[in-house]
Amino acid sequence: MSIFSGYNNLKDYYSKSPVSSILIIMLLIITIGQVLFGNFSQQSLIKFGALQSDLVMDGDYYRLFTVMFLHGSIGHFFSNAMFGLFILGGTLERLIKTWRYLFIYFVGGFGASVTIILTSNDLTVGASGAIFSTLGALLYLTVYRADLIKKPERVSIWALIAIEVIFTLTTANISIAGHIGGLISGFILSYILFKYYLLTVCIL
């Protein structure tokens, strides 16, 4: 059985990946709220908590985290929720367990936000930074815990990361700092968890 499809149904998915399930529901509710109360205009995104360096430096530190729950379009939401969270997030959560996944997701997302405000003043929204931190964690597992992931799946993860990095670097309106910052943050945080907290990984 592939690590990306270790579920029997949605109930089983929730039991094995509860945080990813709750995050998807939260993002859906917030996206519906964005559509109902301002759509995806720049003014509306700022009101909801989009990330922008100037605003953070003025004291809106909450934007370092609220950015992870906002999206710039319905398509943006579906991309992050269905592929990023449902598949990648759910897989990582099942592999390393809930509290470790929470740590990687939110601290990695915070690392992505910090990278953004240190490198640009662009208005930014999306869970992509946090999702890229899960990719960074998966990358760590393929390199340092190769015994836990079959070779074809390791190759698939490497290929996916390469494609995502190329897409990030060649596509307009993509936060390069957020994606790369999240990827690096997830890798480093995974190293910390394994090295200093004796992380036990269990594939179900």
C-alpha positions in Angstrom: 0.0 0.0 0.0 1.3 3.5 -0.9 2.0 5.9 1.9 -0.2 8.4 -0.1 -3.3 6.1 0.0 -3.3 4.5 3.4 -7.0 5.1 4.1 -10.2 3.1 3.7 -12.7 6.0 3.7 -13.1 9.6 5.0 -13.8 8.4 8.5 -10.6 6.4 8.4 -8.8 9.5 7.0 -10.0 11.6 9.9 -9.0 9.0 12.5 -5.4 8.9 11.1 -5.1 12.5 10.0 -7.3 14.6 12.3 -5.4 17.9 12.1 -5.3 17.8 8.3 -9.1 17.1 8.3 -9.8 20.0 10.6 -7.5 22.4 8.7 -9.3 21.5 5.4 -12.7 22.3 7.0 -11.4 25.5 8.5 -9.9 26.7 5.2 -13.2 25.8 3.5 -15.2 27.9 6.0 -12.8 30.8 5.7 -12.8 30.7 1.9 -16.6 30.7 1.9 -16.4 33.7 4.2 -14.0 35.5 1.8 -16.5 34.9 -1.0 -19.5 36.2 1.0 -17.8 39.2 2.6 -15.5 40.8 0.1 -14.5 38.1 -2.4 -10.7 38.2 -3.1 -10.0 41.9 -3.5 -6.7 43.3 -2.1 -8.6 45.4 0.4 -10.6 42.3 1.5 -7.5 40.2 1.9 -5.8 42.8 4.0 -8.9 43.0 6.2 -9.0 39.2 6.7 -5.3 39.1 7.7 -3.1 38.8 4.6 0.7 39.1 5.1 2.5 42.2 4.2 5.9 43.3 5.6 4.9 46.9 6.3 1.8 45.8 8.3 3.7 43.3 10.3 6.4 45.8 11.1 3.7 48.2 12.3 2.6 45.6 14.9 0.2 43.2 13.0 2.2 40.2 14.1 -0.9 38.0 13.9 -0.6 38.1 10.1 2.4 35.8 10.3 -0.2 33.1 11.1 -3.5 34.3 9.6 -1.9 34.3 6.1 -1.9 30.4 6.3 -5.8 30.4 6.4 -6.5 32.8 3.4 -6.4 32.2 -0.3 -6.5 34.4 -3.4 -9.1 32.5 -5.3 -11.3 29.4 -5.1 -8.8 27.6 -7.3 -6.0 28.5 -5.0 -8.0 27.1 -2.1 -8.7 23.8 -3.8 -5.1 23.4 -4.9 -3.8 23.8 -1.3 -6.7 22.0 0.5 -7.1 19.0 -1.8 -3.5 18.3 -2.9 -1.4 20.1 -0.3 -3.4 19.2 2.8 -5.4 16.2 2.0 -2.7 14.2 0.3 0.7 15.6 1.5 -0.4 16.9 4.9 -2.5 13.8 5.6 0.4 11.5 4.6 2.9 13.3 6.8 0.6 13.4 9.8 0.0 9.7 9.5 3.7 9.1 9.4 4.9 11.3 12.2 1.8 11.6 14.3 -0.4 14.5 15.2 1.6 16.7 17.6 4.7 16.5 15.5 2.8 17.3 12.4 1.3 20.3 14.1 4.8 21.5 15.0 6.0 21.1 11.4 3.0 22.7 9.8 2.6 25.8 12.0 6.2 26.5 12.9 7.3 25.7 9.3 4.5 28.1 8.1 5.8 30.7 10.5 9.3 30.3 9.0 7.8 30.8 5.6 6.1 34.0 6.7 9.3 35.3 8.3 11.2 34.6 5.0 8.5 36.5 3.1 8.6 39.7 5.3 12.4 39.7 5.2 12.6 39.6 1.5 9.6 41.5 0.1 6.7 43.7 0.8 4.3 41.9 -1.5 0.8 41.1 -0.3 0.7 37.4 0.3 -2.0 34.8 1.2 -2.1 31.1 1.2 -1.3 27.9 3.1 1.5 27.1 0.6 4.3 28.1 3.0 3.1 25.6 5.6 2.4 23.0 3.0 5.9 23.4 1.6 7.1 22.8 5.1 5.4 19.4 5.0 7.3 18.8 1.7 10.5 19.7 3.5 9.7 17.1 6.2 8.9 14.4 3.7 12.2 15.3 2.0 14.0 14.8 5.3 12.4 11.4 5.7 13.4 10.2 2.2 17.1 11.2 2.9 17.6 10.2 6.6 14.9 7.6 7.2 14.8 5.9 3.8 14.0 2.7 5.6 10.5 4.0 6.2 9.6 4.9 2.6 9.9 2.6 -0.3 12.3 3.6 -3.1 9.6 4.3 -5.8 7.8 6.6 -3.3 11.1 8.4 -2.4 11.7 9.0 -6.1 8.1 10.3 -6.4 8.6 12.7 -3.5 11.9 14.0 -5.0 10.3 14.4 -8.4 7.3 16.3 -6.9 9.6 18.6 -5.0 11.7 19.3 -8.1 8.5 20.1 -10.1 7.1 22.3 -7.3 10.4 24.3 -7.1 10.6 24.8 -10.8 6.9 25.8 -10.9 7.6 28.3 -8.1 10.6 29.8 -9.8 8.9 30.1 -13.2 5.3 31.1 -12.5 4.1 34.7 -11.9 2.4 35.7 -8.7 3.9 32.9 -6.7 5.7 33.6 -3.4 9.1 32.2 -4.0 10.2 33.3 -0.5 7.2 31.6 1.1 7.6 28.3 -0.8 11.4 28.0 -0.4 11.3 29.3 3.1 8.7 26.7 4.0 10.6 23.9 2.3 13.8 24.7 4.2 11.9 25.3 7.5 10.2 21.9 7.3 13.5 20.1 6.6 15.3 21.9 9.5 12.5 21.3 11.9 12.4 17.6 11.1 16.1 17.4 11.8 15.5 19.0 15.2 12.6 16.6 16.0 14.6 13.5 15.0 17.9 14.6 16.5 16.8 16.0 19.8 13.4 14.5 20.6 14.1 10.9 19.4 11.2 11.1 17.0 9.6 7.7 16.4 7.9 7.3 13.1 5.3 4.6 12.6 3.6 3.8 9.3 0.1 2.5 9.7 
